[in-house]
Amino acid sequence: MNTAWFKYLPYEEHKHRKSFVSGNTEAWEVLTEVLLQRIESMKQHPEYSNPAWAFEQAHINGRKEMLQEVINMLNLEKE
């Protein structure tokens, strides 16, 4: 389980949090599917005729990276 689930949480509460999060695996699987679909449907490349295409590409990349970070957190089997 990703350590982000426990960040800023007293050690004594880790067991409860792990149990709570692990008890919602079906919801996390659905959310993961939704997020993966969002990444897939996201515009892949900016419009290069736009003079600010590099900023648009950076924005696309940042959104994808953030969604992937959340997806990684939802994979409870990964350490």
C-alpha positions as CSV (number, residue, x, y, z in Angstrom):
1,M,0.0,0.0,0.0
2,N,1.3,3.4,-0.9
3,T,2.7,5.3,2.0
4,A,0.7,8.4,1.1
5,W,-2.3,6.8,2.7
6,F,-0.5,7.2,6.1
7,K,1.3,10.5,5.7
8,Y,0.8,12.8,8.7
9,L,-1.1,10.0,10.5
10,P,0.1,8.8,13.9
11,Y,1.6,5.3,13.8
12,E,-1.1,4.0,16.1
13,E,-3.8,4.8,13.5
14,H,-2.1,3.1,10.5
15,K,-3.8,-0.3,11.1
16,H,-7.2,1.3,11.2
17,R,-6.5,3.3,8.0
18,K,-5.1,0.3,6.2
19,S,-8.2,-1.7,7.1
20,F,-10.5,1.1,6.0
21,V,-8.8,1.6,2.7
22,S,-8.5,-2.1,2.0
23,G,-12.2,-2.5,2.6
24,N,-13.0,-0.3,-0.4
25,T,-11.1,-2.1,-3.1
26,E,-14.0,-2.4,-5.4
27,A,-14.6,1.4,-5.3
28,W,-10.9,1.9,-6.0
29,E,-11.0,-0.4,-9.0
30,V,-13.9,1.5,-10.5
31,L,-12.2,4.8,-9.8
32,T,-9.0,3.5,-11.5
33,E,-11.0,2.5,-14.6
34,V,-12.5,6.0,-14.7
35,L,-9.1,7.7,-14.4
36,L,-7.6,5.5,-17.0
37,Q,-10.4,6.3,-19.4
38,R,-9.8,10.0,-18.7
39,I,-6.1,9.7,-19.6
40,E,-7.0,7.8,-22.7
41,S,-9.6,10.3,-23.9
42,M,-7.3,13.3,-23.1
43,K,-5.9,15.2,-26.0
44,Q,-2.6,13.5,-26.8
45,H,-0.9,16.3,-28.6
46,P,-1.3,20.1,-28.6
47,E,-2.2,22.0,-31.7
48,Y,1.2,22.9,-33.1
49,S,-0.2,25.8,-35.0
50,N,-0.8,27.5,-31.7
51,P,2.3,29.6,-30.7
52,A,1.9,28.5,-27.1
53,W,1.9,24.8,-28.0
54,A,4.8,24.0,-25.6
55,F,2.7,25.3,-22.7
56,E,-0.3,23.3,-23.8
57,Q,1.9,20.2,-24.0
58,A,3.3,20.8,-20.6
59,H,-0.3,21.2,-19.2
60,I,-1.3,17.9,-20.9
61,N,1.7,16.1,-19.5
62,G,1.1,17.5,-16.0
63,R,-2.5,16.4,-16.0
64,K,-1.5,12.9,-17.1
65,E,1.2,12.7,-14.5
66,M,-1.2,13.7,-11.7
67,L,-3.8,11.2,-12.8
68,Q,-1.2,8.4,-13.0
69,E,0.0,9.3,-9.5
70,V,-3.5,8.9,-8.1
71,I,-3.9,5.6,-10.0
72,N,-0.6,4.4,-8.5
73,M,-2.0,5.2,-5.0
74,L,-5.1,3.2,-5.7
75,N,-3.1,0.1,-6.4
76,L,-3.2,-1.3,-2.9
77,E,-1.0,-4.3,-3.7
78,K,2.0,-2.2,-4.6
79,E,4.4,-1.2,-1.8
